[in-house]
C-alpha cells in the first residue's frame, strides 16, 4: 500500500474527527505504452491471460492521478480527502486516462 502522506477514505467521514469541507480535489493522467510493447502485448493477448504491460500502465497511472489529487488537496490546506473515487477510461487504442477525485476536508 502506497503512503501518500494524507489520510484518504472512500467514506464521507473520518472516524473520530469533525471535519469542514474545503471542496473538490482531483488529479488525472493519460498514459500510453510505446508501439513496440503494445504490439507485443497484442500478440500475447491472443493466448489469453494477464497483459502485464497494461496492468503496469494502469498502476502507474493510478499512482500519478492520486499524487496529483493529494497535491491539489495540500494546496487547499486539507488534512484529509473523503469520498475518494477513481475513474478509468480509454482515450484511444493503447492509452488510458485515470482520474482520482474526492472532497478535501480540514479537521475542526
C-alpha positions as a Python dict, from the first residue, in 0.01 Angstrom:
ca = {
    (1, 'X'): (0, 0, 0),
    (2, 'X'): (137, 338, -104),
    (3, 'X'): (168, 610, 162),
    (4, 'X'): (67, 947, 16),
    (5, 'X'): (116, 1140, 341),
    (6, 'X'): (-250, 1235, 380),
    (7, 'X'): (-548, 1038, 507),
    (8, 'X'): (-781, 927, 229),
    (9, 'X'): (-1111, 749, 271),
    (10, 'X'): (-1384, 625, 42),
    (11, 'X'): (-1635, 710, 316),
    (12, 'X'): (-1779, 1056, 372),
    (13, 'X'): (-1625, 1099, 719),
    (14, 'X'): (-1303, 1032, 908),
    (15, 'X'): (-1390, 831, 1221),
    (16, 'X'): (-1339, 1035, 1539),
    (17, 'X'): (-1282, 1364, 1352),
    (18, 'X'): (-1505, 1665, 1299),
    (19, 'X'): (-1444, 1796, 951),
    (20, 'X'): (-1502, 2109, 747),
    (21, 'X'): (-1544, 2066, 371),
    (22, 'X'): (-1293, 2262, 162),
    (23, 'X'): (-1401, 2147, -181),
    (24, 'X'): (-1347, 1910, -470),
    (25, 'X'): (-994, 1792, -547),
    (26, 'X'): (-883, 1589, -843),
    (27, 'X'): (-590, 1463, -1040),
    (28, 'X'): (-574, 1293, -1375),
    (29, 'X'): (-327, 1145, -1619),
    (30, 'X'): (-334, 987, -1963),
    (31, 'X'): (-77, 712, -2015),
    (32, 'X'): (21, 509, -2320),
    (33, 'X'): (278, 238, -2380),
    (34, 'X'): (509, 254, -2679),
    (35, 'X'): (400, 92, -3004),
    (36, 'X'): (655, -191, -2987),
    (37, 'X'): (538, -304, -2646),
    (38, 'X'): (171, -258, -2739),
    (39, 'X'): (225, -478, -3046),
    (40, 'X'): (391, -747, -2836),
    (41, 'X'): (106, -726, -2584),
    (42, 'X'): (-145, -773, -2866),
    (43, 'X'): (33, -1091, -2973),
    (44, 'X'): (32, -1217, -2610),
    (45, 'X'): (-339, -1136, -2577),
    (46, 'X'): (-422, -1396, -2841),
    (47, 'X'): (-328, -1667, -2591),
    (48, 'X'): (-530, -1510, -2308),
    (49, 'X'): (-425, -1422, -1954),
    (50, 'X'): (-294, -1105, -1795),
    (51, 'X'): (-124, -848, -2016),
    (52, 'X'): (141, -724, -1773),
    (53, 'X'): (235, -403, -1957),
    (54, 'X'): (-125, -283, -1938),
    (55, 'X'): (-151, -378, -1571),
    (56, 'X'): (165, -176, -1509),
    (57, 'X'): (30, 110, -1723),
    (58, 'X'): (-284, 140, -1511),
    (59, 'X'): (-97, 100, -1180),
    (60, 'X'): (141, 384, -1276),
    (61, 'X'): (-149, 599, -1394),
    (62, 'X'): (-349, 544, -1073),
    (63, 'X'): (-45, 633, -862),
    (64, 'X'): (15, 955, -1059),
    (65, 'X'): (-353, 1057, -1052),
    (66, 'X'): (-370, 1005, -674),
    (67, 'X'): (-46, 1201, -622),
    (68, 'X'): (-193, 1491, -822),
    (69, 'X'): (-518, 1480, -624),
    (70, 'X'): (-320, 1485, -296),
    (71, 'X'): (-115, 1780, -424),
    (72, 'X'): (-439, 1964, -505),
    (73, 'X'): (-567, 1892, -152),
    (74, 'X'): (-245, 2011, 13),
    (75, 'X'): (-266, 2337, -184),
    (76, 'X'): (-608, 2391, -23),
    (77, 'X'): (-469, 2321, 326),
    (78, 'X'): (-654, 1990, 363),
    (79, 'X'): (-591, 1739, 640),
    (80, 'X'): (-766, 1455, 457),
    (81, 'X'): (-965, 1359, 149),
    (82, 'X'): (-1300, 1185, 184),
    (83, 'X'): (-1529, 1024, -76),
    (84, 'X'): (-1224, 924, -283),
    (85, 'X'): (-1309, 770, -619),
    (86, 'X'): (-1111, 653, -922),
    (87, 'X'): (-1238, 653, -1279),
    (88, 'X'): (-1070, 500, -1582),
    (89, 'X'): (-1147, 532, -1950),
    (90, 'X'): (-981, 453, -2278),
    (91, 'X'): (-876, 766, -2466),
    (92, 'X'): (-751, 583, -2774),
    (93, 'X'): (-619, 239, -2854),
    (94, 'X'): (-330, 165, -2620),
    (95, 'X'): (-384, 458, -2383),
    (96, 'X'): (-598, 517, -2078),
    (97, 'X'): (-698, 811, -1864),
    (98, 'X'): (-722, 771, -1488),
    (99, 'X'): (-890, 1034, -1275),
    (100, 'X'): (-878, 1041, -894),
    (101, 'X'): (-1121, 1272, -718),
    (102, 'X'): (-1264, 1338, -375),
    (103, 'X'): (-1355, 1603, -121),
    (104, 'X'): (-1079, 1788, 62),
    (105, 'X'): (-1152, 1839, 433),
    (106, 'X'): (-991, 2011, 729),
    (107, 'X'): (-1019, 1896, 1089),
    (108, 'X'): (-1209, 2133, 1316),
}
